[in-house]
Amino acid sequence: MSVTSLCLGLDVSPRRMGWGLVDLLTGEPVTCGCEELWRSSTRKAEHEAVNWPEQAERTQAAIHRFAAVPRTHEVQAVFIEHPISRFAGVAYDGGLAVGVAMAEVQRRWPWVTVQFLLPKEWRTEVGLKGNASKEEVLAFAEGFECWPTLWDAHPQDAADALVIALAGQKRNKESWDTGVERGFPFSVSSGCRSKGFPITEPKGVARGDVPA
């Protein structure tokens, strides 16, 4: 039985969390989606209403729902969009939301190293312009066979996350290829095939285990 590894891309904000999965070996998109974290009638009210202990619970529940998607136990690399904004308050909230998501990701997949990509970086990594519009990113993501045909809401967040995963897979492969060329040793867990960073699972934690 062949063993595959996946790259997870996350686009996180206090309101929503887009996610995308890409095969680490082939670069083939697998699936994507979006989880609602906070609902409010206006952006201002939504911003003021964020309660971070509750936000942590909602993020944990969202990742728990996402983890029910087939093959998520195969995640071996995670890339998250680096929160950036011209406005200090927005950047602060974005950073907190990413931190909450990162903590839950590392709890659920403790063998994974989380990495960050700036918006310009993940766009250019897949061949888009660094300042590509949201519409251009959405059109790019819609071109893949894995793109869902029906959406309840927020396809943009899923599109961003899928492209982040694609960019992460390319970064991962480049690091692997460079390491092989230079003769760097890579420690890969038994039964796991990875095209990326060295994977050494924590003692007592088996691949696919979900901490309680």
Residue pairs with C-beta under 8 A, 6 or more apart in sequence:
3 74
3 191
3 192
3 193
4 23
4 24
4 25
4 71
4 74
4 193
5 23
5 24
5 25
5 74
5 75
5 76
5 77
5 192
5 193
5 194
5 195
5 196
6 21
6 22
6 23
6 24
6 30
6 71
6 72
6 74
6 75
6 76
6 77
7 21
7 22
7 23
7 24
7 75
7 76
7 77
7 78
7 79
7 165
7 168
7 169
7 172
7 196
8 19
8 20
8 21
8 72
8 75
8 77
8 78
8 79
8 105
8 165
8 168
9 19
9 20
9 21
9 22
9 78
9 79
9 80
9 122
9 161
9 162
9 163
9 164
9 165
9 166
9 167
9 168
10 17
10 18
10 19
10 78
10 79
10 80
10 81
10 101
10 105
10 161
10 164
11 17
11 18
11 19
11 80
11 81
11 157
11 160
11 161
11 164
12 18
12 80
12 81
12 83
12 94
12 97
12 98
12 101
13 37
13 94
13 97
13 157
14 37
14 38
14 46
14 47
14 50
14 55
14 93
14 94
14 96
14 97
15 36
15 37
15 38
15 39
15 40
15 46
16 34
16 35
16 36
16 37
16 38
16 154
16 157
17 34
17 35
17 37
17 59
17 62
17 63
17 66
17 101
17 157
18 32
18 33
18 34
18 35
18 154
18 156
18 157
18 158
18 159
18 160
18 161
18 162
19 32
19 33
19 34
19 35
19 66
19 158
19 161
20 29
20 31
20 32
20 158
20 161
20 162
20 163
20 164
20 165
20 166
21 29
21 30
21 31
21 32
21 69
21 71
21 72
21 75
21 165
22 28
22 29
22 30
22 162
22 165
22 166
22 168
22 169
23 29
23 30
23 169
24 76
24 77
24 169
24 172
24 173
24 194
24 195
24 196
25 193
25 195
27 166
27 169
27 170
27 173
29 144
29 145
29 146
29 162
29 165
29 166
30 71
30 146
31 69
31 146
31 148
32 141
32 146
32 147
32 148
32 158
32 159
32 161
32 162
32 165
33 66
33 69
33 148
33 158
34 153
34 154
34 155
34 157
34 158
34 161
35 62
35 63
35 65
35 66
36 62
36 153
36 154
37 55
37 58
37 59
37 62
37 97
38 46
38 49
38 50
38 55
38 58
39 46
40 46
40 49
47 89
47 93
50 93
52 96
52 100
55 96
55 97
55 100
56 100
56 103
56 104
59 97
59 100
59 101
59 104
60 104
63 101
63 104
63 105
63 108
66 72
67 108
67 210
73 207
73 208
73 210
74 208
75 109
75 112
76 111
76 112
76 192
76 194
76 196
76 199
77 112
77 113
77 115
77 168
77 169
77 172
77 194
77 196
77 197
78 105
78 109
78 112
78 113
78 114
78 115
78 168
79 114
79 115
79 116
79 117
79 122
79 164
79 165
79 167
79 168
79 171
80 98
80 101
80 102
80 105
80 114
80 115
80 116
80 117
80 164
81 98
81 116
81 117
81 118
81 119
81 122
81 160
81 164
82 98
82 116
82 117
82 118
82 119
83 91
83 94
83 95
83 97
83 98
84 91
84 94
84 118
84 119
85 91
85 94
102 114
105 112
105 114
106 112
106 114
107 211
108 210
108 211
110 201
110 202
110 205
110 211
111 189
111 199
111 200
111 201
111 202
111 205
111 207
113 197
115 168
115 171
117 125
117 164
117 167
117 168
117 171
120 130
120 131
121 167
122 163
122 164
122 166
122 167
122 168
123 129
123 130
123 131
123 132
123 137
123 163
123 167
124 130
125 166
125 167
125 170
125 171
126 140
126 163
126 166
126 167
126 170
128 136
128 137
128 140
128 163
129 136
132 140
134 156
134 160
137 156
137 159
137 160
137 163
138 155
138 156
138 159
140 159
140 163
141 147
141 158
141 159
141 162
141 163
142 159
144 162
146 162
147 162
148 158
151 158
169 195
172 195
172 196
172 197
173 195
173 196
175 196
175 197
176 186
176 194
176 195
176 196
176 197
179 186
180 186
185 198
186 198
187 198
187 199
187 200
188 194
188 198
188 199
189 199
189 200
189 201
189 207
191 207
192 199
192 207
201 207
205 211
